[in-house]
Amino acid sequence: MNSPKCKCKLDADLKISKTAKNPSRLFYGCPKFGSKSDSCDFFDWYDNSKYEQEWNELQKLIEDNDALKSENESLHSKVHQMQIQYEALQQNMRDASGTTISWKVAIMLMLVAAYIAKLM
């Protein structure tokens, strides 16, 4: 991993904190820090945990996206199946309505024939 540049335009040194608040925590600091020469006081924590957290968040987003894709495909499949069922039901209704009309016509003809037979 490339180290950042300090304000002196030098590659910052990776150092280890010796404070009670942050024991053994890594940080970048100006290479002139602690020497008699003028230091720019550059300081930046080196936290792998930050990158790990971002990586974990990215992995979670990828997993969520994959789950949504899978759910979307499943829903598209269900919609397609429902469309097929709907078309079949429409056809059944058309067939049934044609049959109903045929029965109505047959009953009407029988009633007319019975009426005519009664008149004779």
C-alpha positions as CSV (number, residue, x, y, z in Angstrom):
1,M,0.0,0.0,0.0
2,N,1.4,3.4,-0.9
3,S,1.9,5.8,2.0
4,P,0.4,9.2,1.7
5,K,2.6,12.3,1.3
6,C,3.0,14.7,4.2
7,K,2.8,18.4,3.9
8,C,6.6,18.4,3.3
9,K,5.9,16.4,0.1
10,L,7.7,13.4,1.7
11,D,6.4,9.9,2.0
12,A,4.8,9.7,5.4
13,D,6.3,7.0,7.8
14,L,4.1,4.3,9.2
15,K,4.5,4.5,12.9
16,I,3.1,2.8,16.0
17,S,1.3,4.8,18.7
18,K,2.6,4.5,22.2
19,T,-0.1,6.5,23.9
20,A,-2.4,5.0,26.6
21,K,-5.5,6.0,24.6
22,N,-4.4,4.3,21.3
23,P,-1.7,1.7,22.3
24,S,0.0,0.0,19.3
25,R,-2.3,1.7,16.8
26,L,-0.7,2.4,13.4
27,F,-0.6,5.9,12.0
28,Y,1.2,7.9,9.3
29,G,3.3,10.7,10.4
30,C,5.8,13.2,8.9
31,P,9.2,11.6,8.7
32,K,10.7,14.7,10.3
33,F,8.5,14.4,13.4
34,G,10.5,14.1,16.5
35,S,13.7,15.3,14.9
36,K,15.3,18.7,15.4
37,S,14.3,19.7,11.9
38,D,11.0,21.4,11.2
39,S,8.1,18.9,11.0
40,C,4.9,19.7,9.2
41,D,2.9,17.8,11.9
42,F,1.2,15.6,9.3
43,F,-0.8,12.9,11.0
44,D,-3.3,10.3,9.7
45,W,-4.5,7.0,11.3
46,Y,-3.8,3.9,9.4
47,D,-6.9,1.9,9.9
48,N,-7.4,-1.4,8.0
49,S,-10.7,-1.6,9.9
50,K,-12.0,1.3,7.9
51,Y,-11.3,-0.5,4.7
52,E,-12.6,-3.8,6.1
53,Q,-15.8,-2.1,7.1
54,E,-16.2,-0.5,3.6
55,W,-15.4,-3.9,2.0
56,N,-18.0,-5.6,4.2
57,E,-20.6,-3.0,3.3
58,L,-19.8,-3.5,-0.3
59,Q,-20.1,-7.3,0.0
60,K,-23.5,-6.8,1.8
61,L,-24.7,-4.6,-1.0
62,I,-23.6,-7.1,-3.6
63,E,-25.5,-9.9,-1.7
64,D,-28.6,-7.7,-1.4
65,N,-28.4,-6.9,-5.1
66,D,-28.1,-10.6,-6.0
67,A,-31.1,-11.4,-3.7
68,L,-33.2,-8.7,-5.4
69,K,-32.2,-10.0,-8.8
70,S,-33.3,-13.5,-7.8
71,E,-36.6,-12.2,-6.3
72,N,-37.2,-10.2,-9.5
73,E,-36.6,-13.2,-11.7
74,S,-39.0,-15.3,-9.5
75,L,-41.7,-12.6,-9.7
76,H,-41.3,-12.3,-13.5
77,S,-41.8,-16.1,-13.7
78,K,-44.9,-15.9,-11.5
79,V,-46.3,-13.1,-13.6
80,H,-45.7,-15.1,-16.7
81,Q,-47.5,-18.1,-15.2
82,M,-50.4,-15.9,-14.1
83,Q,-50.7,-14.5,-17.7
84,I,-50.9,-18.0,-19.1
85,Q,-53.6,-19.0,-16.5
86,Y,-55.5,-15.7,-17.2
87,E,-55.5,-16.5,-21.0
88,A,-56.7,-20.0,-20.3
89,L,-59.5,-18.7,-18.1
90,Q,-60.5,-16.2,-20.7
91,Q,-60.6,-19.0,-23.3
92,N,-62.7,-21.2,-20.9
93,M,-65.1,-18.3,-20.4
94,R,-65.4,-17.8,-24.1
95,D,-66.1,-21.5,-24.6
96,A,-68.5,-21.6,-21.7
97,S,-70.4,-18.6,-22.9
98,G,-70.7,-20.2,-26.4
99,T,-72.0,-23.4,-24.8
100,T,-74.5,-21.4,-22.6
101,I,-75.9,-19.6,-25.7
102,S,-76.2,-23.0,-27.5
103,W,-78.2,-24.4,-24.6
104,K,-80.4,-21.3,-24.4
105,V,-81.1,-21.6,-28.1
106,A,-81.9,-25.4,-27.8
107,I,-84.2,-24.7,-24.8
108,M,-85.9,-21.9,-26.7
109,L,-86.4,-24.1,-29.8
110,M,-87.9,-26.9,-27.6
111,L,-90.3,-24.4,-26.0
112,V,-91.3,-23.1,-29.3
113,A,-91.8,-26.6,-30.6
114,A,-93.8,-27.5,-27.5
115,Y,-95.9,-24.4,-27.9
116,I,-96.6,-25.1,-31.6
117,A,-97.4,-28.7,-30.8
118,K,-99.9,-27.6,-28.2
119,L,-101.5,-25.2,-30.6
120,M,-102.1,-28.0,-33.1
